[in-house]
Each structure stands twice: as structure tokens, then as C-alpha cells.
Amino acid sequence: MAKIFAKDTFAVVDLETTGTQREKGHHIIQFGCAIIKNMRVVKTYSFMINPHREIPQSVVNLTGIHNEDIQGKDDFSVYAPKIVEILKDTVFVAHNVDFDLPFLNYELVQHGYEALTNKAIDTVELAKIAFPTLPSYKLSDLTAQLNIKHLDPHKADSDAYGTAILLIKIIHKLESLPQATLNTLSSLSASLIRDTSWVIATIADNLRKQKRPLGSSYMQVRNIILQKQNDQLDRHGENAHFPKTDDEKKNLFKGKLHFRRAQVDLINHLHQFINNPDKRAMIIEAPNGTGKTFSYLFSYAYQLYSGRKLVVATPTKVLQEQIMEHEIPQLLKVTKLDLTAEVVKSSSHYLDLDGFVQTIFQGMPNKNTLVLQMQILVWLTETKTGDLDELNLTNYNAPLFAQIQHPGDARVGSRFASVDFWNLARKRQEEADILVTNHAYLANHYMDTIWGQNPYLVVDEAHRFTESVISSRNDSLRFEALWGVLSHLRNLFYFSNDGVENQFNDNVQLNFLLKKLDPQILELIQCINDLQKDLYAQNDNAVNRSFLANGTLELSFQGKGLFNKNSQFKQLLSKFQQKLEEVRELTNQVLFELYHEQEQILTNTETLLSEITEQIDRLDYYSEKSYQLADILSDSQNLDQDGFMLMVTNPDDPLSTNLDWLMLDAEEVLNQIYSRFDHIAFISATLTSNHNFDYAVNQLALKNMAVVEYIGKSTFNIKKHLQVISVNNMPNPDSEAYEDDIEQILINDLTNKNHVLVLMTNLEKIRTVFMAIMNSPELKDFEILAQGISGSNNRIAKRFVIAKKAIIIGADSFWEGIDFHDCGIDTVFAARLPFESPDQPEVRLRQKKLEDQGINVFEKDSLPRAVIRFRQGMGRLIRGEKDHGQYIILDPRLWSKEYGKAFLQAIPVKVERVTKEKLKELENKKK
């Protein structure tokens, strides 16, 4: 199909520059170009250009181009005529064309040449559209993911060649798409960067002349092309009995799985538990690399022929994917059992085809929404599930998602009912034997019928289950945000030039409703103010007060402190709920009346109706939150189980008060969840503290259940895989010198490393360390990522896995909550022993509750939590038998404090004590 562009020559350009601001004296230091004819790279160019100024260290780190490399080279004036000649009559292509083309044109104009007016296309946008499920669209990542030979990333000639091959792959992919998909892409593409739409339109127009039948793997519904959906379960296995003896297991495992004594012992103990009718719960600590996931799947699998399901709950999407894509296929391969598995997640993860198609015809979207729509059109030709997670997005904040996420209704009778992704997912889930979900979803949907009758449950990574349940129940009433919704409604109705009152001033019924509504909105705002004042007046009862970085005053309360016996809050809340309902009802009536006015539609009425509908949805949201709060306040026992926080954005203004609430004791909820399931197994690599399960049993509310306890053995010699080093001459962890030493260790001691995790306990310190090392020449080959600076935690994790060499500086969830299954970690630095900060409101409130019960908070809560988190940090290194790594502890309190012994007991190998000076020498020797 290369003949589509047979008459076109593509010049794929990449520039390396001294900076990004051409008007501030930044200049080109390398021009790279690859020429494509007939879909083949026929020639490349590379010019090193003298900018007559220093190359900044950050650019040296990125490009590898040093000042010596351009000394003695010609300046841009010499290369300008050559560049103009090379680019004459070509289509200009770049990966981020809105950087390269304007920069090049600026230099040309400065040297007396006319700016280029070539057709110009962008491979970033095209790559997103053609390959919608890739996790990253950085050029170096694309070339790795698409197997493009890319010899010298961040050098202009190599980048130009890599981009040229990328363009060829993009064009081939677009040419392979069904014609109806190409037609819709072409109709949407006009607003793409510069002339990028020309590529799509040219392919669509040329292929339209050929009569191409729709491929057998596709189906067309209206003008949308989908992968054919297979909702029939593929049953082809055979029923079997659990292999009780070692010999039976060896025969089953032969050629597929190593027979490992520790793993088989775990399987046998699980099997014994599952078949004991007198036991309901088992708690298991199984070291990393012992194959614990396969073990529990294998043990339960043989019990699923009675129509009972196994539910597996994990904390993260990564772990769910690992179970679905690796562990369950391995289980079925080994056992040949006739079982099926499905992921269970909320409907919002699935694309609503009706909603998506509506967005395509809603006029001109913004650029991000347009590209996302085009990505989804291509993805629909590939996906069999409609699960939006396949798009590998790091957030769902784009306005488009409010319209295209499935609301969870049955969709009977809609145009896409027969292929509705959510309905098909529910059907598959109902018929499946194994259901994999996350902790939070299970906590909020444990009564769902999807789990079946008397289902089994495995809680994987069980040390995080209670925390996940608590987080899923925490919520807030943001009074300021509701105030903003009401102000926006008033603007839509009364004050904007294209508002309802101005557009429909001759509609008697509408004007009657509007006159009635405005005083009601003002009364509702007064109700909000009364609630805020009442809450603010309790500030002296706070158990903790702190100021956030943005100036917000954070006040923490026990329930009885914020809502005492004399509190008027419940009455004020009831009045607020009543007034909110009246405003919502009147607003609905206005909207209903406007729909009847549609024959008079003005150009922007559709937008107006959509805006009002969105505000009504928000009113519904705040109404729901107010009733949740009322439920908590109606039960005096709840007030003991929950903590409350006032977030005062302006500490001197009561009317800037907002309310958060959080669960402090999950025991009641956990027991409700457990009552729905049978033979529940709680499993993790870190459930013991001081070699017993006391803390975990208490945290998981298992005290009243007959719990079977089991500590598994490792399947390999951990001493040959893990090296633990303690630097014993570090200064006090609270001193500035301590941060300086950490920075120097990171700058000087990572020569032979590829993936490094620096675990800290303070977000402000993370920023300090990041700023200190980000431009260090010694770390120029590393992508340096920091929590709170480099994007969402999800994005940081993806960048870390993709990069050849990377450092993460993180706290909180990076100790235990983010998984890196696709890359090995060489070294983990534990900058401090991971005690929770008592300044965190949820920590202070939980500890105050324990204090009130006469419990030794440090011994029974703070220390066990820290030890388990410390072990989790260590567990980042050794996920399996092929992993090796160093765990480097920088906190001197390991040796100077009595509680250091608890951490030392948790380390499974001998700790090597070294000085800072000996650390580098020791690391190099180990290598």
C-alpha cells in the first residue's frame, strides 16, 4: 500500500537544542533528518552545529552532547542553505512538530531565510491514535515497545531515524483499519496539529476507492466497527480430583512447574483448611517467590465443581492483571481443569457505547478530547472487553469520561444493547468460576449477587485489606464546592448573556419557576453557612491542628468532640437536606421546561442544557453525601468508630470550612464482609510482627473466628539473593546534614544500578532530595522520578518500569502499595524507619482512640505497623528466585534505639554494617 504516498517525500526531523525557549537565546546544536520515499528510509543527515555558547548540564545529561563536541564546528549560518535544500518539497515530520518546526523556522528567519511552509505532521498524535493501548508515547518508549532499532536515543540523527520508522509503522497500522473506522477518523481529524489530519484523510480517501470487505473478526453497529464479541464460555477442560500425594503432584507438574517442597506444603495446608467444616478463616504468611498465588488458586480450584465460586481480592490493578494473565493460565495448563475466570470492577471502567457515539456528534471538542475519541475508535477494533483500563491512561479526569463511562444500567433497548460491554461483562462474571476483584470494590459490593451462593474468598496482600476497607468508606462534604455549584447555577439562570432568563424571557412558566428558585438557592447558601459556622465554632475541641502547604488549616476531631450532646448540627443538617431537595426539584422543573422550548433552539442551547444537567448531578452527589453523614450521626456508636476533620481553606474565615470523615475502627464492616463468604484465606508475604500473627489477627478483626495460622518457608535460599547493608555513621535523621548525606550517596554510589527505589517518610524531604540530584552529571543516564513532582503515582510506576535506568524517590504507597512486576529493582534505600507521622490526622485520631482504651499505642500499633512496612520495603527487591538486590538502611536508629531490635529481627539475613565511605566500595565489590 506504499503507493498511497508514492508521490510524497517525508523529511523526518529531530533537533537537539540548548533549551526550549528560542526567543531567550537557545539554539540548535544538532540537526538530524531521515528521508522517506515509498515507505522506506533512503537517506539520513546529521549536522553538529556550534551555538557559540555553553551547553547547559541538563542538556548534556539528556543528549550526551558536550561542549567539546561542538567546538570548532560550523554555526547555523553554514548549515541553513543545506537544510533548506534538504527540506524542499517534502512533508515535514517530527515527534512534537510544534516544537521542532517553529524552532527551526526561528533560526532560519534569524539568518535571513524565509520560514518553511511545508506540510507538517506530528507523530505524537498519530502514534496515540494508531496505537491507543501503549503506556507511553515518548519516542524512546515507542521505539522500545514497537521493536524499532534505535541506536542512540536523544541524538538528533538517531531520533530522526527512529521517528521515520515509527511513521512507517503508523501508516501501515492506519491502512489496516476497517474503512468505516477510517472514515470517522478522517471526519474528526481536522483539528489535529498542523497538517496531521492529511495523513489520515489521504489513507481514508485512497482506500475508499477500493472495495474492501469488512474482516471476519469485525462487526459493524451503526457506523462503529467493533471486534466480534464471544460471550460463550469456552469449556474444553476436564474435571479432576485434588492430587493428594507428592507423586500425584509431581506427575501433574512435570514439564510445566517445578516441584518445590515449600510450595507443596502451602498447597497441602490450604487444602486441609478448605476441607475442614469447623474452620472459617486461615491466615498465611508466604515469603515472596514461593508461588503463593498459584498455591491458593490450585488449592481452591478443585472445590469449584459444586457451583461455588472463588473470589480473589487484591489491592492493585497490577496484581489483578498478573493473576488473570499469568497465574490462572498456568493453573489451567497444569491442572487441565474446566474453569473460567473474570475480573470484577465497577461499571465506570467500561465504555458506554451509546454515550461515546453521542460525543462524536457534539461539535468541536478540545484537542485532548478529540485525540482520545480517535484513540477509542481505533481501540474498539481491537478490544474484546471494552475495559477502559486497556487504554493505559493514568487518570480519568478528561471531561469526556463523564459521558462515556458506563453508568451500570442494563441498557435494554438501546442501539448498542446487544454489544454493551458492561452487560457482556456481567454475563461472563455470572458464568465464571473464579472472580478477581480489588479490596475496595469488595468492601463496597460484598452483598452483590455476582459472587454466587456461599462463595470462597482469598484476600491477597491481606496486610493492606483493613486499610483498603477504611479508605473505601472515607468521605467528605465540601461545602465550598457546593457553594460554587449554586453560584454557577445562578449564573446560568440569571446573569450570563446567554443564560436562561435572557434567552427565554417571554416564557411565563419558566419565569415563574426562576423567580421561585432564586430565593431558594440563597436560603440554601445560608443553610450551608450555618453548618460551616457551627463546625468552625468547635475548633477548641480538636485533638490535632496543623497547616497544610497550601495554607489550609486541618483540624482533627473525635466524633464526641465535634458533635457533643448540645450540638445543633443534626438539626441544621436536616434543614440543609430539605432545602437542597427543594432547589434540586425546582432546577429539574426548569430543565424540563427548557426541553419543551427546543423548537426555539439557539446555537448554544445544547451546551446550556448539558451544563444544567451536570449541575443537577452534582446536587444529587452532595445530597447523597449529606445522607451518609446523617447516618453516621444518627448512631452514637458510629461516632466512636469515626474521626472527623475540618479543612478550613482560610483559617480566619468560618465560611471556608469543609468536613471530612474517616473510619477509625473497621471491625463491624469487616465482620459484615466475612459473613458473606466461606473458608476465607488471608495471605501475604508480611503478616507477622515479632514472628507472630497477633497484630494482623487484631487488625483484620479475626479475634472471634477459629483462625488457622501458617507461616510458609521460602523456596530458595534468601541469603544468596538479598544483601542488607546498614550505614552506621549517618547523622541524626532530623538534621540537614542527613539530607546532604543521602544526596551524596545517591549521586556517587549508583554507577552499576539500573532501577533504584529511595523510600522516605516525608513528602517535603522528597522534593528537597529531588531538586538536589536532578541535574547531577553522575545520574545523567537515569530518569529521576519523585512522588508529588513527576505526576501521579501510577504514571511514576509506569515510567519506572519502561525506563532502562530510573530512580524513584517516594513515600507512603511506594513502600508497599505500588507494584513493579515488569522490572527488577537493584537497590532499595530505606532513608528512615517507616513510622507513621503522628501529625497525619488519621494517625492521630486512631492513636487517640487507642489511648482512650488504655492501649500502649507505640507497642501495639506504631511499632508493628512500621515493622510490617519495613519488611514490605525489603520485599520490593526479591519477588522471585531470579531476583537479587541490596536493601540499604540509612537510619542510624536501627542501632541506637531499643526498638531497633524489632526491625533487626524482621531481617532474614545478616546485616552488614558499613560506613558511608565503604558503601561504594562494597557495592562495587558485590557487582
N, C-alpha and C positions, 0 to 999 in steps of 0.2 A: 504493500500500500504506500510505499515511499513516493509513488508518482503523484500523490496529492500535493506534495510540496516540491515537485521536481524542478519547478522554475524558481524556487526560493533558495537563497543562501542565508544561513543563520550565522551571525557572529556572536559567539557566547563570550561575554566579557566579565572579568573579575579584576577589581582594583585593590591594592593594598595601599593604605594612606597613613599619614602621621596622626590622624584624628578624624573625627566625623564632621567637624564644622569648617566647611571650606571658606566661609567668609571671615573666619578668625585666623587665617594663615596656615591652615592644614593643607598638605599637598600629597600628590600621588608619589609613592615610592616604587611601585611595581604595577605594570600593565600586563595582564595575561589575556589571551584570546584564543578560542578554538573555533575553527571554521567548519560548518556542517553543510555538505551538499549531498542530496539524495539519501538523507538519513545516515550519513557516515561522516566521521571526523576526518577531514582531508588535510588539515594543516593546523599547527599551533604557533603562537607567538609569545615571547616573554621579553619584556624590557625592564631592566632595573633603572630607576630614574633618581637623579640626585635632587633632593628637595632644598638643599643648601640650608639645612637646619637640623638640629638633633632629633633623633627618633626617640620618642618617649619610651620609658622602660616597659610600660604596659603593652605597647605595640610590639616591642622586641619580644616580650613574653609570648604574645599571641602569634606573631608571624615568623619568628626566628630570623628576621632580617635585622642585622646590626648596622651601626653607623659605618663600620669598615666596609660593609658590602656595597654601600652606595658611594663611598668616597672615590673620586676620580671618574665616576660615571657621568654621562651627559645629562643635562637637565631637560625639562619637559619641552622646551622650545625646539630641541633637536628631534624629539620623537613625534611632536604634534602632526607634521605633514604625513609621516608614515602611518600614524593611527588613523588619520582622516582617510587616507587611501585604502587601508585595510577594511574600514567600515563602510566604504562607499557601496551603495546599492545592496546593503544587507539588512536583514531583520535583526535588530539589536536585542540580545537576550542577556538577562542577568538574574542571579538569585538575590532578590531585593533590588529590582531595577530602579526604584525611586531613590536609591542611594547612588548606585554606580553611574547612571546616565546623567543626572544633574551635576554630580561631582566632576565627571569628565567634561561636560559642556562648560562648566565654570572655568576649568583650566584652559580649555580651547579658546573661549572668548577672551580670557585674560591675556592670551598670546596672539590675539588678532584674528582668530578664525571664527567662522560662523558656527553657532550651536548646531549640533546634529538634529535632524528632523526625521530620522529613520523610524520605521515602525518599531515599537518597543514592547517586549513581552516579559512577564515575570514568572520565574519557575517556582517561587514560593507558593503563590496562589494556585498555579497549575498542579503542583505536587499535592497540595491539600485536597484538591478536587479529584485527581486521578487515583490517589492512594489514601482514602479517608480514614483508615484504621491505624495508620502508623503513629507511634507515640511521640515523634519529634520531627520537625521539618527544618532543623538546622542542616546545612549542607553536609557536614561531616557525618551526621547521624543518618541522613538519607542515603549517602553513598555506602555506608556500612550495612544498612537494612536492605538495600536493593542490590548488594554484591557488586558495586561499581568499584573497580580498581582505582584507588585514589592515593597516589604515592606520597604526596607532601601537603597535607591539609594546611590551609591558611597561607599557602604561597599562591600568588595570583595565577600562574600558569597551570598549576595542578588543579586549583579550584575551578578554573575555566574549563579544563578538560572534563572534570567530574560533573560539572553543571551541564556540559554538552551531552554526555552520555545519559544524564538524568532527563534532559529534554527529549531525547530519542525514546527513552522508556515511557515517558509520559504520553507522547504522541501515539506510540503503539497501544498503550492501555486505552486511551480515548477512542482509537479506531476500533477496538474490540467491543465497545459498548453497544447495546441494542439501539436501534435508530430512534425509538421514541424517547429514550433517555437523552440521547444526543440532542434531539430537537428541543427538549425542555431546557437542557443546559444552555443551548445556544440562545434561547429566548430570554434567559435570565442573565446572561453573561455581559451585557452591555456596560455595566458599571464596574467591571473588573479594572485593575490598574492599567492605565495607558491603553495599549492595543492587545492586551492579553486575550480578550474575547475573540480576536481574529483567528487564533489557533482553533478554538472550539467551533466557531461558526464555519470555518473553511472545511474542517473534517465533516461536520454535520451536513453541509451543503453538498459536498462531493459524494458522500456515501448515500445520501438520499436519492441520488440518480441511479444507484444500483438497487435492485430489488432484493434485499436481504431478509430471509425468513427469520422469525424470532427463534432463538435457540431453544432446544428441548428442555433445558434446565430453567427456563424463564416462564413467567406468565404475566399477562397484562391485565390490570384492573384500572378502568378509565385510561388515563394517559401515563400511569405509573407502572414501571416494569419491576417485578419482584422475582426473587428466587422462588421456585416452587416449594411449597411447604409440605413436609411429610409429617402428618400428625398421627400416623400409625406406628405404634411401637414395634421395633424390630426384635421380635422374640426368636432367638435361634439357639439358645444355650440349653443346658440340661440340669435338672435338679440333682442334688447330691447330698451326702451326709457329711457332717463335720469329721475331718480326719483326726482321730484321737491320738494315734501313736506317732512317734517320731518317724518311723519308717513310712507311714502313710503320707506325712507331710513332706518328707524328702522326695518321695515319688511325685507328689503334686508340684513341688517347687523345681524339680530337675530341669535345668536348661533355661529357667525363667527367673529364679530368685535364689540367692544364697541362703542356705540353711544356717541361721545364726542362733546360737543357744539362747541368748538373752531375749531375742525377739520371739522365739517359740515359747519361752517361759511366760512372756507377757500375754501371748495369744491364749495359752492354756489357762492362765489365771482369769482372764476375761471370760472365756468360755464357761469356766466353772461358776463364775458370778452370775452370768446371764441365765444359767440353768438352775439357779438356786432360788426357789419361790419365796424364801424368807428374807432375801436381801433386796433392797431397792436402790442402793447407791454404792458406787465404788470410786475411790479417789486414788489416782495413779500418778506417780512421778516417773517419767520415762526420759532418760537423757537424750539430747539431740543426737541424731544419727542412728537411733535404734530402730527406725522404721515404725514408729508408734502409730502413724495414720493408717498404714497398711494393716497393722496388727488389729486395731479396733474394727476396721471395715471387714476384715477376714472373720473375726470372731462373731460379729453380729450377722454377717451375710447369710449364714446357714439357718438363721431363725426366721427369715423373711418370707417363707413359703406359706405361712398361715394367714397371709393377707395383712400382716402388721408391717409398718414402715419403720425405717431407721431415720431419725432426724439428726443431722450433724450441724452443730452451731460453732462457728469460728468468729474471731473478732474482725478479720480483714478480708477484703475482696481478693487480695493476692493469694491468701490461703485457700479460699473457696475455689479459685481457678486452679490451683495446684491439685486439689482433691479431684476436681472434675476432669482435668486434662491429663493427669499423670497417675494418681493413686487408684481411682476407680477403673480406668482401662487396664491397669496392671492387675487389679483384683480379678477382673473378669477373664483376663488372659490366663492367670494362674488357676483359677477355680473352674472356669467354663460354666459358671452359674448363669442362669437366665434372669438377670436383674437389670433394671434401668435406674438412672439417677437424673435428677434435675436440680437446678438452683432455684431457690425461692427468695424473691426480693419484692419490694413494693412495686406497684403498677407504674410509678413515676420513672422507673428505669427503662420502661418500654415506650417505643414510639407509637403515638396515636396517629394512624394514617389519615383519618378524617381531618384532624387538626392540622397536620402537616400540609396536606393538599390545599387547605384553605389559605395557609400563609403564602403559598406560591402566587396566589392571585390577589394579594392585598396591596399591590402597588410597590413603590420603591423602598426596599429595606435599607438599613445601613450596611456598610461594607462587610463587617464581621458576620452579620446575619445572612447576607447574600452568599458568602463563601460557605457558610455552614449548611444552608439549604442545598447548595450544589454538591457538597460532600455527601449529604444524606441521600440525594438522588442516586449517586454512584454506589453508595453503601447498600442501598436497597436491592441492587442487582447481585449483591454478594451475601447478605446476612440471611440466616435461616431462623433467627430468633427475634430480631427487632430490638435487641437489648442495646440501649444507647451506650452502655459501658464499652462496647466493642469499638466505639469511636475514639477511645483513649483520651478523652478530654479531661482536663484537670479541674474544671469547675463547670457548673451548670447555671451560671448567672446571666448568660445572654438572654435578652427579652424573649427570644424565640422559644425558649424551653417552657415558658409559662403556657404556650399554646400547643406545643407538640408532645409534652409528657402525658402519658395515658392516665386518665382520672380514675380508672379502676372499675368502670361500669361495664355492663355486659355487651353494650354496643349492638344489640339486636336490631336488625332492620336498617343499619347504616350501610352506606355504599361499600364499605370495606369489611363488613361484618364477617364474611366468610374467611377472610385472611387476617383478621385482627390479631396482632401479636400477643396481646395480653390474654385474650380468650384462649388462644392456642397454647400459651404457656401454662395457664391454669389446667387445661385439659391434660397436658403432659404430666404436670405435677400430681394430679389426681391418680394417674395410672402408674406413676413411678414407685419404685420400692425404696429408694434412698433419696432423701431430700436434704440439700445442703443450703444453709442459710447463715445469717450473721447474728451475733449475740443480741444486738439492739432490735432487729426485726422479730426475733423470737420473743423477746421481753414484751413487745407491744402487740403481738399477734398469737400468743400461745393458745388462745381458745379457737383459732381458725380451724375449720373443718378439714383443711388441706392436709393436716398431719395424720388424719385417719384415726382408727379406733385403737386405743391403748398402745401408742407408739413407743418405741425405744428412743433414747436420747443420748448422744455423746456431746459433751461440752469440751471442745478442743481449746487449747490455750486457756484453761479454766482459771488460771490466776487472774485473768482480766474480766471474768464474767460479771462479778458483782459491780465492778466499776462501769461496765457497759450498761448494765441494767439501770444503775443510778443515773448515768448520763442520759439515757433514753427518756427518763421521767423528769428531768430538769427543764424548767421553762421560765417564761417571763411575761410581764405586761409592760410594754414600752409606751408609757403614756405620751411622751413627746412625739413618738412616731404616729400614734393615733391622732394626736392634735394636728400633725401635718396632713394626715389623710382628710380630716374635716376641713382644714383650710383649703386644700386642693379642691374638694367638692364645692365649697362656696365659690371659689374662683371659676370653676366650670359652669356653675349655675348662674352667677350674678355679675361677675366683674370682668371677665375676659371679653374682648370684642366679638369673638365667635362663640361665646357661651350661650347657654340655653335661653336665658331671659332676652338677650339681644336678638337671637335668631328667630324666636317663636313668640314675640311679644303680642301677637294677635290671637294666641290660643288661650281661651278663657280658662279651661280646665287646668292647663299647665301652670298658668299664672296663679291660680288659686292654690295649687299644690306648693308652688315655690314660696308664696307668702306664708304658708303654714310651716314650711320646712325650716326656713332660716332661723326663726326664734328657737326652734327645737335643737338645731345644731349648736346655737350659742348656749343654750341650757346644758347640753351635753358637755361642752367645753368647761362650763362652770362645775359640773359634776367631777370631771377629770381633775380640775384644780383643787377641789375639796379633798379628793383622795390623796393627791400629792402633798397637800399641806398637812393632812393627818399623819401620813407616813413620816414626813420630814420632822414633825414635832417629836418623834420618838428617838431622835438621834443620840440622846444621852444614854439610851439603853443598849447601844451597840456593844458587842463583845470585841469588836475589832474595827479599826478605821484605817484606811490607807488611801494614798493618792496615786492614781494610775499615771502613766507617762503623758496622756493627753489632758491631764488636769482634772479628770473625773474623780469625785470623792466616792469611795467604796466603803459602805457601812455594812457590817455583818451582824445578824441578829439570830438569836434563838426564837422560836415561834412565840414562846410565852413573853419574851421581851418586847417584841414588835406588836403583838396582838394580846394585850392583857385583858383582864376581866372587864375593865371600864372602857375598852376600846369601842369607838363608834364606827370603826372601819367597815364592819359587816353590813350595817345599815346603809352607809354611804355606797358600798359596792352594789347593794341591791338596787338602790335608786339609779346608779350608773347603768346597770344592766337594763333596767326598764327604759331609760331614756335612749340608750344605744339601740334597743329594739325598735323604738318609735322612729328614730332617724333612719334606720335601715329600711323599715317598711315604707316610709314616705318616699325615700330615694328610689326604691323599687317601683313605686307607683309613677314617679316622674319618668323613669326609664321606660316603663310600659307605655306611657302616653307618647313618648318620643318615637317608639317603634311604629305607632299609628300615624305619625306625621311623615313617614318616609317618602310619601309621594312628593313632598316639598324639598327633597334632599338637596342640600348644598354640597359643595365639593368636600368639605371636611366633616360632614355629619357622621360618617362611618367611624372616624377617629374619635369623635366626641362620645358616641355610644360605647365604643370599646373602652374609653377612659373611665366612664361612669361605671360600667360593669366591673372593671378592675377594682375601683374603689369600694364597690359593694362587697366584692370578695374579701377585701381587707377588713371591712367592718365585720363580716362573718368571722374572720380569723380572730379579731380582738374579742368578739363576743364569746367565742369558744374558750379563749384563754381565761376570760373572766369567770366562766362557769367552772373551769378546772380549779381556779383559785378558790372559788366559793366552796367547792367540795372539800378542799384541804382544810379550810377554816371551819367547816361545819362539824368536823370531828376533832375533839380536843386531843385525842391520841395522835392524830396526824401532826399536830403542832410540835409534838415531841420528836417525831421522826424526820421533820423537815427543817432546813435552815433557810433564812431569807437574807437577801442583800438589797440595799438601796443603792442605786447607781445615780449619783447626783452630778449631772454634767457641768453645772455651775454651782459650786459649793455654797454660794451665798443666796441662791435663788430656790425656794421650795418648789417652784413650778418647773424645775428641771429634774424632778425626782422620777425615777423609774424603779420597778420592782422585779427582782429575780427570785425564784425559789428553787431549792435543790434538796434532794432526798439525802438524808444522813444515815438512815438505817433501812436496808433493803430486805430485811428478814421476811416481812409479811409478803412482799411481792414475790420473792424467791420461792417461798413455800407454795404460793398460788401457781407459779410456773411448774414446780416439781409435781404438783398434784395431777397435772395433765399427762405425765409421761411415766414410763415404767423402766426399771433397770437402767438407771442413769449412770453413765460413766463420766467422771471429771478427770481430764488428763492434761498434763503439761510437763515441760522439762523442769519447771521451777515451782513446786508447790510446798516444799518443806522449808522450814526455818529451824536451824539447830537440829537437823535430822529428824524432825517430827512434823506431823500434819496439823498440829493444834491450831495454829494461826489460820490455815486455809479452811479447816472444818468450821471454825467460827465465822470467818468471812463469808463463806458460801452458805451459811445457815443450815448446816448439816448435823447440828448437835443432837437433834431428836430423831435422826434416822440411823438405822443399823448400817454403818458405813464399813465397807471392806477397804482396807488400806494396802497399797502395794507400792514398793519402791523398786523400780527396774534397774537392771545393770546395763552398763554400756556394752555395745557390741564390738568395741575396739579399744585399744589402749590409749586413753586420753593423753597420757604423758608424752606420747610420741607426736601429738598433734597440737597441743596447747602449751605455750610458754607464757608464764605470768611473771611480770617484772614490776618491782616497786622501786620508784626513785626516792631514795631516803634522805636526800639533802635539799628538798624543796622548802621554800619559806612558808610562813603562815598563809593558809588559803584565802584569808581576807585581806591580804596585803597587795599593793600594786606590784611589788616585786614578783609575786606569784604569777600574775598575768604575764609579766615580761618573760619569765622563765618558760611558760607554756608556749609563748610566741616563738622564742628561740629554739625550743625543741622541735616545733613543727617546721620551722624554716630550715633547720640544719640536719634533721635526722630522718628524712623521708625519701632519701635518694633511691632506695631499691623497692619502694612501695608502689602499689597501683590504686588500691581502694582503702581509704583511711577514714575511720569514724572517730570524731572527737566528741565525747559525751560530757556535757556540762549540766549545771543545775540552775542557771540564771540567764534569762534571755538578754539582759543588758550586757553581761560579760561576753556573750556570743558576738554581739556587734563589735565590741572592742577588739577582740581577737581577730575577727574577720577583717576589719579595717587595717589592722597591723600587718597582716600577711598577704593581702590580696594581690599586691603588685611585686612580691618578692621574686627576684630573678631565679632563686633556687627552686621555686614552685611553679615556674612558667609552664610546665607540661601538665599541671593539674588544673582541673576545673574545680574551683573553690565555691562551695555552696554553704549557705548559712540559714538556719531557721529564722523566719521573720524578715529575711532580706531577699532571698533568692526565689520567692514565690511560695505557693502552698507546699505543705509537707509532701503531698502526693507528687507534685511536679519535681521537687528536690529528689525524691526517691527515684523517679524515672530518669532524671538527668544522671544521677549517680550510677545507675545500672548501665546506661548507654555509654557513658564516657570510658575511655581507655584508662585514664588516671583521674581520680577525683578525691576530694576531701569534703566530708560533711562535718560542720560544727553544729551540733544540735543538743536539745534537752528534751525533757518530758517524753513524748512518744517515741523518740529515737532510741531511748534505752530499751524499749520493748514493743512499741506499737507499730513500727514500720518494718515491712519485710523486704529483704534483698535476696530473694531466692535465685535471681538470674545472674548474680555475680558474687565472687568470693571476696571477703574482706581480709586484708592482710593484717591490719592492726586496729585495735580499739584502744583509745586513750580514755581512761576514766579520770577526768580532771578533778572531780571531787566525789566523795562518797555520796550516794544519791539520796540523802534525806530530803523529805519534802520541806518546802519553805512554810513555816508557821504563819507567814504573812498572807498566804493564799486563803481567801475566805472559806472555801470548802474544807480546808485542812483545819483551820482554827475552830470552825463550828463543830466538826466531827470530834476534835480533841476535847472541846469544852463539854460535849455530850458525855464523853467517856470519863472526864474528870468528875462530872456531876454524879456518875455511877460509882465513884471511888476506885476507878481502874488506873493502874500505873500506865500512863499514856506512852511514855518512851519505851518501856519494856514490852508492852503488849500490842503496840500499834506502830510507832515510828520506826523502831529498830527492825522488826520483822519485814515491814514494807520495804525499807531501804536494802536489807539483805537480799530479798527476792528480786528487787530491781537491779541490784549489783550483779546477781547471777544471770539475769536476763541480758545485761550488757555484755557479759563474758560469753553468753550463748550466741551472740551475733557472729562470733568467729567460726565456731565448729558446728556446722549444720549437718555434716555427714562425714563419712570415712575419708573422703578425698581432701577435706579442708585442713589447713594448717594456719596458725596465726599467733600473734602476740597480743596479750592484754596488759597494757602498761598503766599502772596505778600511780597517779601523781600526788595524791593526797597523803601528807605525812601523818595524818591522824590514824591511819591504819595501824601505826606502831605506837603512837604517843597516847592514845586514849584507850580506856578499858574496853569500850565497845568494839574496838578494832578486832578483838579476838573473834567476835561473831562473824565478821567478814572473812577473816583468815580461815575459819572453819568451813566456809562455803566454797573455798577454792580447792579444786580436786587435784592440784599438782603442787609441787614445792615452789614457793615464791622466791625468785632471785632478787636480792636487794642490791641495787647499784646506785652509784652517784650519777648526777646529770652528765658529768664528763665521760663516764664509762658507757652511757646508754648507746651512743652512736657506734662505739667500738663493738659492743655486744651484739647490736643488730646486724652489723656488717659481718661479724664472725658467724652468726647463725645463718646468714644467707650463703 
